[in-house]
Amino acid sequence: MLFSPTILYFLIFLLHNGSTESVNEAMYDNIDFENIICFRMNNYNSQVGCQTDRDGDGGILYVFHDKASIRNSIPDIQTPFIAVINSTIFNNDTIQMLVSSHYTRGVLLIEENSTEGFSPEKSCPGNGFNYGESAGDIKGSESCLADSKWNPLGNWLSYKNIPFGIFIIRNETEIKKIYDRANANFDVSTKKLKDYPLWGGQMKAFMNAAVNTETCIRRGTCDPVGGFNLFLNFVPKTDPDKDVILLIVKSDATAFFRALSFGAEASAVSMVTMLGIINSLAKLRDKDVAKFENMETEVIAVFLQSESFDYSGSQRLAYDLKKKQFGEAKYNMSLSNVKLVMEIGPVGLSDSWYLHTRNKYQIEQNIAQTFVNSGDSNFNFTISTDLPPASYHSFLRENESIPGIIITDGDRETLSRNYGGRYDILEPDDELVTRVQTLIEKTTKVLYSYISNSATVSPTVDTKMISELLNCYLVTQNCSLFREVTNQTSLNADRLSRYSSIGAHTSNATVYLKQLMDYVSRRNLNLPKEDCNSTHAPGWDTTYRNGTCYGTITNGSTAVSPAFLAKNYTSTQYSTWTESRWSPSFHVMVFKVASHHEDLTIFMSGLVYAILVSCGILQCYRRKDLIFNESSS
């Protein structure tokens, strides 16, 4: 007869001299999942994402190789199980089939590169928070208020409430271990489960938040999505009434597994484009600082955080401007100062770009036409009157008379097949470098020509820097530019994940970005070390580095939605996304599971044994006088 885990545990306990830690190591195989799991999120009317029970969930390991095997097997499985599936079949349909079974206790997702488009996002991103829409009008979990779907491959998986944990496994050794254990449960000839004992698993990733944002905020089990918007001026702002062109870009990314939020096409290439534009404008500034200071219109560049969650960062920026609560004296401005919002959207997949504008105002028409005129046979621009999902909507919802232009590589739908997913990655080849360099040059020329009233300008683009920035954001954090701006000799070699921050938290991605903004916009103030301060350089943040006094004007403001400022947690006007708090003791382990009959037998045997021992002790206690008297004699 095979040993049950109970007896085995007892024997191993004795052999290991009573070491509980050694016993656990002998009985359980802990799986390295790199802390890549699905988390719980909440908004004004629901909860989405995944979680396990407080003490974890366990079941028999089942391997499913395709959707058909899930569909055919689910009705026959009458015992708790953990599904082992590969990434090629991981989508909304698969998860909903597993959710339909009351016996599903979790999913171990074996990562395999998939060439098929995978987008767990909405088919209409920002749905309910775009201009002219209200979240309160949404009917149904997958209802798009707009006629067109910007993301036609979107399967909405990131917005599903999943009652079990999902962990991703990427390590080849761990993948083999799981497959070996799970396949050992099945008879090859009959393709049915063998008799017990069988290999099982346990997953633990408990999330504290539940129901919706209002509930979890009241219970103290979640935190608002937020972080910081970062913005800069090219010269100190001395006139609070000066007209402003806001040059904006999304700086965060999202994915079903937040640790894999790379967002190459969604925002990374756009950010590099923005940094390049800043650098080119800064070089033009340095040629004639006084001219920049005396221009009637100034450019302020803004990197928006938490835009993936219904435009939280841009909503807060537009709200603060409307309330005249934005920034310090160096950013003393209001929404009425904004003459134009120009947004750099997804731009990395085509040499032809679209200028999305309502085409209602002269400034929109003039700037859009200047872009069109700058095109050539290799790179060109087309005007479109359809507004895609973009941060610009947040400004229109506060003041619909604000002109705007959104630059994207897609017209009525995104070109990305992996929008909002972990496969949104790109290689920084020469073609991409040339594309980004060209867009930087043309955008800088259009902007500078407008604010300076000069038709002739030749911007300088640092191609080497652009190439390295793409390497930093698309390939590895341990790149020369990140190391230089952070003054570090070595950094994490992984690809940078730019998942939205929470509350007032500052992520590594935000730290890198702040340093990069200073680096690409800095001005040599030509001051000695003893004079490198705000007294001798009013309006500038000064830094003395490598024998040079540099001045920058970079700052930050909260990206937490206005809904949390007003404590209106059921708002349909502003984003209400929160992230659950959690217990840090996440784990996945596999082990042998005995049959219920054997467990019951062992339990009853132990119970009988305990009763007999208790009776023996009781009898000894009753006869203690006789026993001890006889011992004395």
C-alpha positions, 0 to 999 in steps of 0.5 A, spaced: 500 500 500 502 506 498 503 511 503 499 517 504 502 524 505 500 524 512 504 518 514 509 520 509 510 527 512 510 524 519 516 519 517 520 525 513 519 529 520 523 524 524 528 523 519 529 530 518 530 531 526 524 534 526 525 540 522 519 543 519 522 547 513 526 541 511 520 537 511 516 542 507 522 542 502 522 534 501 514 534 500 513 540 496 516 543 489 516 550 490 515 553 483 519 559 481 513 564 477 518 570 478 512 574 481 508 575 475 501 574 476 494 577 475 492 582 480 485 585 483 483 592 480 476 595 482 472 601 479 466 605 480 461 599 479 465 593 479 472 589 480 476 585 475 482 581 475 484 575 479 485 572 486 486 566 490 482 564 497 486 567 503 489 561 504 490 559 497 487 554 492 489 547 490 487 541 486 489 536 481 494 538 475 490 538 469 494 539 462 490 542 456 493 543 450 487 546 446 481 549 447 477 543 444 480 539 450 478 544 455 471 544 452 470 536 452 473 535 459 470 540 463 463 537 464 467 531 466 471 534 471 468 533 478 474 534 483 478 541 484 483 542 479 489 547 477 489 548 469 496 548 466 495 551 459 500 554 454 500 561 452 497 560 445 490 558 447 490 563 453 484 568 451 478 570 454 474 564 451 479 559 454 478 563 461 471 563 461 470 556 459 474 555 465 470 560 469 464 556 468 467 550 472 465 550 479 472 546 480 477 550 477 482 553 482 487 556 478 491 557 472 498 556 471 500 559 464 506 556 460 509 562 456 510 560 449 511 566 444 505 567 440 505 570 433 497 571 433 495 578 435 493 578 443 490 584 446 486 583 453 484 590 452 477 593 451 476 594 443 474 601 445 479 603 450 477 609 454 470 607 453 465 612 457 471 617 458 472 620 451 469 626 449 461 626 448 461 619 452 459 618 459 461 611 463 454 611 466 451 610 459 455 603 458 450 597 458 453 591 458 460 589 460 463 589 453 459 595 450 462 600 446 459 607 446 462 609 439 461 606 433 468 604 431 472 600 435 479 602 435 482 596 437 478 590 433 482 585 436 481 587 444 478 581 447 476 585 454 480 579 458 483 585 463 476 587 465 473 580 467 472 578 474 476 572 475 475 568 481 481 564 481 489 566 481 493 566 474 500 565 474 505 565 468 511 560 468 517 562 464 523 558 466 524 552 462 526 548 468 520 550 472 515 549 465 518 542 465 517 540 472 510 542 471 509 538 465 512 532 468 508 532 474 501 534 470 502 529 465 504 523 470 497 524 472 494 521 466 494 514 463 497 515 456 493 509 453 486 511 455 487 519 456 484 519 463 486 520 470 490 515 474 488 512 480 490 516 486 495 518 489 496 524 483 500 530 483 496 536 485 498 544 486 497 550 490 497 557 488 496 563 493 495 570 491 490 573 496 487 580 494 484 584 500 480 589 495 473 587 493 466 589 490 468 596 487 472 602 489 467 605 494 467 599 498 475 597 498 476 605 500 472 604 506 475 598 508 482 600 507 484 595 502 486 598 496 489 604 493 488 609 487 491 608 481 496 615 480 503 616 480 506 623 477 505 627 471 512 630 469 512 636 465 517 641 463 518 648 460 524 650 456 525 657 459 523 660 466 515 662 466 515 669 467 508 671 464 502 667 467 498 669 461 502 667 456 499 662 451 501 655 451 501 649 447 501 643 451 505 637 448 503 631 451 504 623 451 502 617 455 508 615 459 505 608 462 503 602 459 498 596 461 498 588 460 494 583 463 500 581 467 502 588 470 509 586 471 510 585 463 507 592 461 512 594 456 507 598 451 512 599 445 507 601 440 502 603 445 507 609 448 514 607 449 516 609 441 511 615 443 515 617 449 522 616 445 519 621 440 517 626 445 524 626 448 527 627 442 523 633 440 524 636 447 532 635 445 531 638 439 527 644 441 532 645 447 538 646 442 534 651 438 533 655 445 540 654 446 542 658 440 537 664 442 535 664 449 532 671 449 528 669 443 525 663 447 523 668 453 520 673 448 515 668 444 508 670 445 507 662 445 511 657 449 511 649 449 510 645 455 511 638 455 507 633 459 508 626 460 502 623 463 501 617 468 496 612 469 493 614 462 491 606 461 486 607 466 481 611 463 485 617 462 487 618 470 493 623 469 490 627 463 483 628 467 487 630 473 492 635 469 485 638 466 482 639 472 487 642 476 488 647 470 481 648 470 481 650 477 487 654 477 491 649 481 496 647 477 503 647 479 508 652 482 510 659 480 514 656 474 508 653 471 503 658 473 497 657 468 490 655 467 486 652 462 484 658 459 492 659 457 492 652 453 492 655 445 493 647 443 494 640 445 498 636 441 499 629 443 504 624 440 500 617 440 502 610 437 507 612 432 512 606 431 509 602 426 508 606 419 511 611 415 505 615 414 502 618 420 495 621 421 493 628 424 486 627 428 483 633 429 476 636 429 478 641 424 474 647 427 479 652 429 484 656 425 490 653 429 488 646 428 488 647 420 494 651 420 498 646 424 495 640 420 497 643 413 504 645 415 505 638 417 502 635 411 506 640 407 512 637 410 511 630 407 515 627 402 514 620 398 517 616 404 514 620 410 507 623 409 501 626 413 494 625 412 488 629 416 483 625 419 477 628 423 476 622 427 478 622 434 481 616 437 482 614 444 487 619 447 488 624 453 486 630 449 479 627 450 480 629 458 481 636 456 475 637 451 471 634 457 473 640 461 472 645 455 470 643 449 473 649 445 480 647 446 483 645 439 487 639 439 491 635 434 493 627 435 498 624 431 498 616 430 500 611 425 493 609 425 486 612 422 480 609 424 483 603 428 490 601 431 495 598 427 498 594 433 495 587 434 497 586 441 494 593 444 495 593 452 498 586 452 505 583 454 506 582 447 507 589 445 514 589 444 518 592 438 526 591 436 529 598 435 532 596 428 534 602 423 528 602 420 524 604 426 530 609 428 529 613 422 522 613 422 522 616 429 528 621 427 524 623 421 517 624 426 522 628 431 525 633 426 518 634 422 514 635 429 520 640 432 520 644 425 512 645 425 512 647 433 518 652 432 516 655 426 509 656 429 511 659 436 517 663 433 513 665 426 519 663 422 519 659 416 526 657 416 528 652 421 533 646 421 532 642 427 538 638 429 536 630 431 541 626 435 540 620 432 545 616 436 541 618 443 535 616 439 537 609 438 540 608 445 533 611 448 529 606 443 534 600 446 533 603 453 525 603 452 524 597 448 530 592 450 533 593 457 534 598 462 541 596 463 543 601 457 548 606 457 543 612 457 539 610 463 546 608 467 549 615 465 542 619 468 542 615 474 549 615 475 549 607 476 554 602 474 549 597 473 541 596 472 536 591 472 537 588 465 530 586 464 525 590 459 522 596 462 515 595 465 511 601 465 505 599 469 501 605 472 503 607 479 499 608 485 497 614 489 504 618 491 508 612 489 514 613 484 516 607 480 523 606 477 520 608 470 518 615 473 525 616 476 528 614 469 524 619 466 525 625 470 532 624 469 532 623 462 527 629 461 533 633 465 538 630 461 535 632 454 533 639 456 538 641 460 542 648 459 549 650 460 548 656 464 556 657 464 556 659 472 562 656 476 560 651 482 560 656 487 554 660 483 550 654 481 544 656 484 537 659 483 540 665 486 544 666 480 540 662 475 533 664 477 527 660 475 532 654 473 533 648 477 541 647 478 545 641 478 553 642 477 556 635 474 562 634 471 565 641 471 558 644 468 553 648 471 546 645 468 539 648 468 533 645 468 525 646 469 522 639 470 517 638 475 511 633 477 504 633 479 499 628 482 496 623 477 491 621 481 484 622 478 479 628 481 474 623 483 479 621 489 480 629 491 472 629 491 471 622 494 466 621 489 468 614 488 462 612 484 463 618 479 462 616 472 465 623 470 472 621 472 476 615 473 475 611 479 480 605 478 484 602 484 489 597 485 488 592 491 492 591 497 495 584 498 499 579 502 506 578 500 506 571 501 505 569 494 507 562 492 506 556 487 507 549 489 506 542 487 506 535 491 502 528 491 495 528 493 492 522 496 485 520 495 479 522 499 478 515 501 485 514 504 485 521 507 479 519 511 482 512 513 488 516 516 484 521 519 479 516 522 485 511 524 488 517 527 482 519 531 481 512 534 488 512 536 488 519 539 481 516 543 485 510 545 491 514 548 486 519 551 483 513 555 489 510 557 492 516 560 485 517 563 486 510 566 493 512 569 490 518 572 485 515 576 490 509 578 495 514 579 495 513 587 496 505 586 501 506 581 506 511 585 505 507 591 507 501 588 513 504 585 515 507 592 514 500 595 
